[in-house]
Amino acid sequence: MSDTLDKKFKALADKNRLKILLYLKRGNKTAGKIAKQFSVSAPTISYHLSILENSGLIFSWRVKGYIYYSIKFSEFDEIIDWLKTIHKI
């Protein structure tokens, strides 16, 4: 398994990060809006966002002091391809 695929699976191994991805599936969101959806602290959400971004599953950009996040849907292709190899066994 490649290092990038390993990072992706590790990023997906946390329920909060999975919830963040489901929330981002509906569209781009600021870090603040994402944090408001959870009962954990803003620094904890920032930690989870950084893991997701470092894995390549999401990306961010700044606009007027706000950080926006979005899913990199194409990055899920490697995961899907790997899962297909397991399914064929």
N, CA, C and O atoms as a GROMACS GRO file, in nm:
protein
  356
    1MET      N    1   0.085  -0.117   0.000
    1MET     CA    2   0.000   0.000   0.000
    1MET      C    3   0.090   0.124   0.000
    1MET      O    4   0.190   0.129   0.072
    2SER      N    5   0.055   0.221  -0.081
    2SER     CA    6   0.135   0.344  -0.091
    2SER      C    7   0.122   0.429   0.035
    2SER      O    8   0.025   0.415   0.111
    3ASP      N    9   0.219   0.516   0.057
    3ASP     CA   10   0.214   0.607   0.172
    3ASP      C   11   0.092   0.698   0.166
    3ASP      O   12   0.031   0.727   0.269
    4THR      N   13   0.057   0.742   0.047
    4THR     CA   14  -0.060   0.831   0.036
    4THR      C   15  -0.188   0.757   0.070
    4THR      O   16  -0.276   0.812   0.135
    5LEU      N   17  -0.198   0.633   0.026
    5LEU     CA   18  -0.318   0.554   0.058
    5LEU      C   19  -0.324   0.526   0.207
    5LEU      O   20  -0.431   0.530   0.267
    6ASP      N   21  -0.210   0.497   0.266
    6ASP     CA   22  -0.203   0.474   0.410
    6ASP      C   23  -0.250   0.597   0.487
    6ASP      O   24  -0.325   0.585   0.584
    7LYS      N   25  -0.207   0.717   0.445
    7LYS     CA   26  -0.251   0.841   0.511
    7LYS      C   27  -0.401   0.861   0.498
    7LYS      O   28  -0.467   0.906   0.591
    8LYS      N   29  -0.454   0.827   0.382
    8LYS     CA   30  -0.598   0.842   0.360
    8LYS      C   31  -0.678   0.751   0.453
    8LYS      O   32  -0.775   0.795   0.515
    9PHE      N   33  -0.637   0.625   0.462
    9PHE     CA   34  -0.708   0.533   0.551
    9PHE      C   35  -0.697   0.576   0.696
    9PHE      O   36  -0.794   0.565   0.771
   10LYS      N   37  -0.580   0.623   0.737
   10LYS     CA   38  -0.565   0.672   0.874
   10LYS      C   39  -0.655   0.792   0.899
   10LYS      O   40  -0.713   0.805   1.007
   11ALA      N   41  -0.667   0.880   0.800
   11ALA     CA   42  -0.754   0.997   0.814
   11ALA      C   43  -0.901   0.954   0.827
   11ALA      O   44  -0.979   1.018   0.897
   12LEU      N   45  -0.937   0.848   0.759
   12LEU     CA   46  -1.076   0.800   0.762
   12LEU      C   47  -1.107   0.716   0.886
   12LEU      O   48  -1.222   0.676   0.906
   13ALA      N   49  -1.008   0.691   0.968
   13ALA     CA   50  -1.025   0.602   1.083
   13ALA      C   51  -1.080   0.672   1.208
   13ALA      O   52  -1.078   0.615   1.316
   14ASP      N   53  -1.128   0.793   1.192
   14ASP     CA   54  -1.180   0.869   1.307
   14ASP      C   55  -1.321   0.915   1.277
   14ASP      O   56  -1.348   0.968   1.169
   15LYS      N   57  -1.412   0.895   1.372
   15LYS     CA   58  -1.554   0.929   1.349
   15LYS      C   59  -1.575   1.079   1.328
   15LYS      O   60  -1.662   1.119   1.250
   16ASN      N   61  -1.497   1.163   1.397
   16ASN     CA   62  -1.512   1.307   1.378
   16ASN      C   63  -1.472   1.349   1.236
   16ASN      O   64  -1.536   1.433   1.174
   17ARG      N   65  -1.364   1.288   1.187
   17ARG     CA   66  -1.320   1.321   1.051
   17ARG      C   67  -1.420   1.272   0.947
   17ARG      O   68  -1.442   1.338   0.845
   18LEU      N   69  -1.481   1.156   0.972
   18LEU     CA   70  -1.585   1.107   0.881
   18LEU      C   71  -1.705   1.203   0.881
   18LEU      O   72  -1.764   1.230   0.776
   19LYS      N   73  -1.740   1.253   0.998
   19LYS     CA   74  -1.852   1.349   1.007
   19LYS      C   75  -1.818   1.479   0.936
   19LYS      O   76  -1.904   1.539   0.872
   20ILE      N   77  -1.693   1.523   0.948
   20ILE     CA   78  -1.650   1.644   0.877
   20ILE      C   79  -1.665   1.624   0.727
   20ILE      O   80  -1.715   1.711   0.657
   21LEU      N   81  -1.620   1.509   0.677
   21LEU     CA   82  -1.633   1.481   0.533
   21LEU      C   83  -1.779   1.480   0.489
   21LEU      O   84  -1.812   1.532   0.383
   22LEU      N   85  -1.865   1.420   0.570
   22LEU     CA   86  -2.008   1.419   0.534
   22LEU      C   87  -2.065   1.560   0.532
   22LEU      O   88  -2.149   1.592   0.448
   23TYR      N   89  -2.020   1.645   0.623
   23TYR     CA   90  -2.065   1.784   0.626
   23TYR      C   91  -2.012   1.860   0.504
   23TYR      O   92  -2.085   1.938   0.442
   24LEU      N   93  -1.886   1.838   0.469
   24LEU     CA   94  -1.827   1.905   0.353
   24LEU      C   95  -1.884   1.854   0.221
   24LEU      O   96  -1.875   1.922   0.119
   25LYS      N   97  -1.941   1.737   0.223
   25LYS     CA   98  -2.003   1.682   0.102
   25LYS      C   99  -2.111   1.777   0.049
   25LYS      O  100  -2.139   1.780  -0.071
   26ARG      N  101  -2.172   1.852   0.139
   26ARG     CA  102  -2.279   1.945   0.101
   26ARG      C  103  -2.226   2.076   0.043
   26ARG      O  104  -2.305   2.158  -0.004
   27GLY      N  105  -2.094   2.096   0.047
   27GLY     CA  106  -2.038   2.218  -0.010
   27GLY      C  107  -1.925   2.275   0.074
   27GLY      O  108  -1.898   2.227   0.184
   28ASN      N  109  -1.861   2.376   0.021
   28ASN     CA  110  -1.749   2.442   0.089
   28ASN      C  111  -1.797   2.506   0.218
   28ASN      O  112  -1.906   2.563   0.225
   29LYS      N  113  -1.713   2.495   0.321
   29LYS     CA  114  -1.748   2.553   0.452
   29LYS      C  115  -1.624   2.617   0.513
   29LYS      O  116  -1.511   2.576   0.488
   30THR      N  117  -1.648   2.719   0.595
   30THR     CA  118  -1.539   2.780   0.670
   30THR      C  119  -1.508   2.691   0.791
   30THR      O  120  -1.589   2.609   0.833
   31ALA      N  121  -1.389   2.711   0.844
   31ALA     CA  122  -1.349   2.635   0.962
   31ALA      C  123  -1.446   2.662   1.077
   31ALA      O  124  -1.482   2.571   1.151
   32GLY      N  125  -1.489   2.786   1.090
   32GLY     CA  126  -1.583   2.822   1.196
   32GLY      C  127  -1.717   2.752   1.183
   32GLY      O  128  -1.773   2.704   1.282
   33LYS      N  129  -1.769   2.745   1.061
   33LYS     CA  130  -1.897   2.674   1.039
   33LYS      C  131  -1.883   2.526   1.068
   33LYS      O  132  -1.974   2.464   1.124
   34ILE      N  133  -1.771   2.470   1.031
   34ILE     CA  134  -1.748   2.328   1.058
   34ILE      C  135  -1.744   2.306   1.209
   34ILE      O  136  -1.807   2.214   1.260
   35ALA      N  137  -1.670   2.390   1.280
   35ALA     CA  138  -1.656   2.376   1.424
   35ALA      C  139  -1.789   2.385   1.496
   35ALA      O  140  -1.810   2.316   1.596
   36LYS      N  141  -1.880   2.469   1.447
   36LYS     CA  142  -2.012   2.485   1.510
   36LYS      C  143  -2.097   2.359   1.503
   36LYS      O  144  -2.193   2.345   1.579
   37GLN      N  145  -2.064   2.269   1.413
   37GLN     CA  146  -2.141   2.146   1.396
   37GLN      C  147  -2.102   2.037   1.497
   37GLN      O  148  -2.165   1.931   1.501
   38PHE      N  149  -1.999   2.062   1.576
   38PHE     CA  150  -1.946   1.959   1.664
   38PHE      C  151  -1.942   2.006   1.808
   38PHE      O  152  -1.936   2.126   1.836
   39SER      N  153  -1.946   1.910   1.899
   39SER     CA  154  -1.942   1.942   2.042
   39SER      C  155  -1.800   1.935   2.097
   39SER      O  156  -1.781   1.928   2.218
   40VAL      N  157  -1.701   1.938   2.008
   40VAL     CA  158  -1.561   1.941   2.052
   40VAL      C  159  -1.506   2.081   2.027
   40VAL      O  160  -1.569   2.161   1.958
   41SER      N  161  -1.391   2.111   2.084
   41SER     CA  162  -1.334   2.245   2.074
   41SER      C  163  -1.290   2.278   1.932
   41SER      O  164  -1.266   2.189   1.850
   42ALA      N  165  -1.279   2.407   1.904
   42ALA     CA  166  -1.232   2.454   1.773
   42ALA      C  167  -1.090   2.404   1.745
   42ALA      O  168  -1.062   2.365   1.632
   43PRO      N  169  -0.998   2.405   1.844
   43PRO     CA  170  -0.865   2.350   1.816
   43PRO      C  171  -0.869   2.200   1.778
   43PRO      O  172  -0.788   2.155   1.697
   44THR      N  173  -0.961   2.127   1.837
   44THR     CA  174  -0.975   1.985   1.802
   44THR      C  175  -1.020   1.971   1.657
   44THR      O  176  -0.971   1.885   1.585
   45ILE      N  177  -1.114   2.054   1.615
   45ILE     CA  178  -1.160   2.051   1.475
   45ILE      C  179  -1.046   2.090   1.383
   45ILE      O  180  -1.029   2.030   1.277
   46SER      N  181  -0.968   2.190   1.421
   46SER     CA  182  -0.852   2.230   1.341
   46SER      C  183  -0.754   2.114   1.325
   46SER      O  184  -0.699   2.094   1.217
   47TYR      N  185  -0.734   2.039   1.432
   47TYR     CA  186  -0.647   1.922   1.427
   47TYR      C  187  -0.700   1.820   1.325
   47TYR      O  188  -0.624   1.770   1.242
   48HIS      N  189  -0.830   1.792   1.331
   48HIS     CA  190  -0.889   1.696   1.238
   48HIS      C  191  -0.884   1.747   1.094
   48HIS      O  192  -0.860   1.670   1.001
   49LEU      N  193  -0.906   1.876   1.076
   49LEU     CA  194  -0.898   1.934   0.941
   49LEU      C  195  -0.756   1.923   0.887
   49LEU      O  196  -0.737   1.896   0.768
   50SER      N  197  -0.657   1.943   0.972
   50SER     CA  198  -0.519   1.933   0.924
   50SER      C  199  -0.484   1.790   0.885
   50SER      O  200  -0.411   1.768   0.788
   51ILE      N  201  -0.535   1.693   0.957
   51ILE     CA  202  -0.511   1.552   0.920
   51ILE      C  203  -0.577   1.522   0.786
   51ILE      O  204  -0.517   1.458   0.700
   52LEU      N  205  -0.701   1.567   0.769
   52LEU     CA  206  -0.770   1.544   0.642
   52LEU      C  207  -0.698   1.614   0.526
   52LEU      O  208  -0.686   1.559   0.417
   53GLU      N  209  -0.649   1.734   0.552
   53GLU     CA  210  -0.579   1.807   0.446
   53GLU      C  211  -0.443   1.743   0.415
   53GLU      O  212  -0.406   1.732   0.298
   54ASN      N  213  -0.371   1.702   0.516
   54ASN     CA  214  -0.242   1.637   0.495
   54ASN      C  215  -0.256   1.503   0.424
   54ASN      O  216  -0.163   1.457   0.358
   55SER      N  217  -0.371   1.440   0.438
   55SER     CA  218  -0.394   1.314   0.368
   55SER      C  219  -0.434   1.336   0.222
   55SER      O  220  -0.434   1.243   0.141
   56GLY      N  221  -0.466   1.461   0.189
   56GLY     CA  222  -0.506   1.493   0.052
   56GLY      C  223  -0.655   1.483   0.026
   56GLY      O  224  -0.700   1.504  -0.086
   57LEU      N  225  -0.734   1.450   0.130
   57LEU     CA  226  -0.878   1.431   0.110
   57LEU      C  227  -0.956   1.561   0.103
   57LEU      O  228  -1.065   1.566   0.046
   58ILE      N  229  -0.901   1.667   0.161
   58ILE     CA  230  -0.964   1.799   0.152
   58ILE      C  231  -0.855   1.902   0.120
   58ILE      O  232  -0.736   1.874   0.129
   59PHE      N  233  -0.899   2.022   0.082
   59PHE     CA  234  -0.806   2.132   0.061
   59PHE      C  235  -0.867   2.259   0.118
   59PHE      O  236  -0.988   2.267   0.141
   60SER      N  237  -0.782   2.358   0.141
   60SER     CA  238  -0.829   2.483   0.200
   60SER      C  239  -0.776   2.601   0.121
   60SER      O  240  -0.678   2.590   0.046
   61TRP      N  241  -0.842   2.714   0.139
   61TRP     CA  242  -0.797   2.840   0.082
   61TRP      C  243  -0.850   2.954   0.170
   61TRP      O  244  -0.949   2.937   0.242
   62ARG      N  245  -0.785   3.067   0.163
   62ARG     CA  246  -0.822   3.182   0.246
   62ARG      C  247  -0.892   3.289   0.162
   62ARG      O  248  -0.854   3.317   0.048
   63VAL      N  249  -0.995   3.346   0.222
   63VAL     CA  250  -1.066   3.459   0.162
   63VAL      C  251  -1.100   3.555   0.275
   63VAL      O  252  -1.179   3.522   0.364
   64LYS      N  253  -1.042   3.674   0.270
   64LYS     CA  254  -1.072   3.780   0.367
   64LYS      C  255  -1.070   3.732   0.512
   64LYS      O  256  -1.163   3.758   0.587
   65GLY      N  257  -0.966   3.665   0.549
   65GLY     CA  258  -0.951   3.622   0.688
   65GLY      C  259  -1.022   3.493   0.724
   65GLY      O  260  -1.010   3.447   0.838
   66TYR      N  261  -1.095   3.434   0.633
   66TYR     CA  262  -1.162   3.308   0.658
   66TYR      C  263  -1.090   3.196   0.585
   66TYR      O  264  -1.038   3.215   0.475
   67ILE      N  265  -1.087   3.079   0.648
   67ILE     CA  266  -1.031   2.961   0.581
   67ILE      C  267  -1.149   2.873   0.540
   67ILE      O  268  -1.230   2.832   0.623
   68TYR      N  269  -1.155   2.845   0.411
   68TYR     CA  270  -1.259   2.758   0.358
   68TYR      C  271  -1.201   2.620   0.330
   68TYR      O  272  -1.083   2.605   0.297
   69TYR      N  273  -1.286   2.518   0.345
   69TYR     CA  274  -1.245   2.380   0.319
   69TYR      C  275  -1.341   2.316   0.220
   69TYR      O  276  -1.460   2.348   0.216
   70SER      N  277  -1.286   2.226   0.141
   70SER     CA  278  -1.365   2.153   0.043
   70SER      C  279  -1.306   2.013   0.025
   70SER      O  280  -1.188   1.991   0.049
   71ILE      N  281  -1.390   1.921  -0.016
   71ILE     CA  282  -1.345   1.784  -0.041
   71ILE      C  283  -1.275   1.778  -0.176
   71ILE      O  284  -1.319   1.841  -0.273
   72LYS      N  285  -1.168   1.701  -0.182
   72LYS     CA  286  -1.101   1.668  -0.309
   72LYS      C  287  -1.156   1.533  -0.353
   72LYS      O  288  -1.097   1.429  -0.325
   73PHE      N  289  -1.269   1.536  -0.421
   73PHE     CA  290  -1.337   1.412  -0.456
   73PHE      C  291  -1.248   1.316  -0.536
   73PHE      O  292  -1.259   1.195  -0.520
   74SER      N  293  -1.162   1.370  -0.620
   74SER     CA  294  -1.076   1.284  -0.702
   74SER      C  295  -0.980   1.201  -0.617
   74SER      O  296  -0.936   1.095  -0.661
   75GLU      N  297  -0.947   1.247  -0.497
   75GLU     CA  298  -0.854   1.174  -0.411
   75GLU      C  299  -0.915   1.045  -0.355
   75GLU      O  300  -0.843   0.960  -0.303
   76PHE      N  301  -1.045   1.030  -0.365
   76PHE     CA  302  -1.110   0.909  -0.318
   76PHE      C  303  -1.098   0.795  -0.419
   76PHE      O  304  -1.126   0.680  -0.387
   77ASP      N  305  -1.055   0.826  -0.541
   77ASP     CA  306  -1.042   0.724  -0.645
   77ASP      C  307  -0.941   0.616  -0.605
   77ASP      O  308  -0.965   0.497  -0.628
   78GLU      N  309  -0.830   0.656  -0.545
   78GLU     CA  310  -0.729   0.559  -0.503
   78GLU      C  311  -0.786   0.463  -0.398
   78GLU      O  312  -0.758   0.344  -0.401
   79ILE      N  313  -0.866   0.516  -0.307
   79ILE     CA  314  -0.928   0.433  -0.204
   79ILE      C  315  -1.027   0.336  -0.269
   79ILE      O  316  -1.029   0.217  -0.237
   80ILE      N  317  -1.108   0.388  -0.358
   80ILE     CA  318  -1.208   0.304  -0.426
   80ILE      C  319  -1.140   0.194  -0.506
   80ILE      O  320  -1.184   0.079  -0.503
   81ASP      N  321  -1.034   0.228  -0.578
   81ASP     CA  322  -0.960   0.128  -0.656
   81ASP      C  323  -0.903   0.019  -0.566
   81ASP      O  324  -0.910  -0.099  -0.600
   82TRP      N  325  -0.847   0.058  -0.453
   82TRP     CA  326  -0.790  -0.040  -0.361
   82TRP      C  327  -0.900  -0.131  -0.305
   82TRP      O  328  -0.881  -0.252  -0.296
   83LEU      N  329  -1.012  -0.073  -0.269
   83LEU     CA  330  -1.124  -0.152  -0.217
   83LEU      C  331  -1.177  -0.250  -0.321
   83LEU      O  332  -1.218  -0.361  -0.288
   84LYS      N  333  -1.175  -0.209  -0.445
   84LYS     CA  334  -1.218  -0.299  -0.553
   84LYS      C  335  -1.127  -0.420  -0.564
   84LYS      O  336  -1.174  -0.529  -0.594
   85THR      N  337  -0.996  -0.403  -0.539
   85THR     CA  338  -0.906  -0.518  -0.544
   85THR      C  339  -0.938  -0.617  -0.433
   85THR      O  340  -0.926  -0.738  -0.453
   86ILE      N  341  -0.978  -0.568  -0.319
   86ILE     CA  342  -1.016  -0.655  -0.207
   86ILE      C  343  -1.147  -0.726  -0.238
   86ILE      O  344  -1.164  -0.844  -0.209
   87HIS      N  345  -1.238  -0.654  -0.297
   87HIS     CA  346  -1.371  -0.710  -0.328
   87HIS      C  347  -1.360  -0.825  -0.427
   87HIS      O  348  -1.438  -0.920  -0.420
   88LYS      N  349  -1.266  -0.819  -0.518
   88LYS     CA  350  -1.251  -0.921  -0.623
   88LYS      C  351  -1.191  -1.051  -0.571
   88LYS      O  352  -1.195  -1.153  -0.640
   89ILE      N  353  -1.136  -1.048  -0.449
   89ILE     CA  354  -1.071  -1.170  -0.396
   89ILE      C  355  -1.175  -1.273  -0.359
   89ILE      O  356  -1.141  -1.382  -0.313
   0.00000   0.00000   0.00000
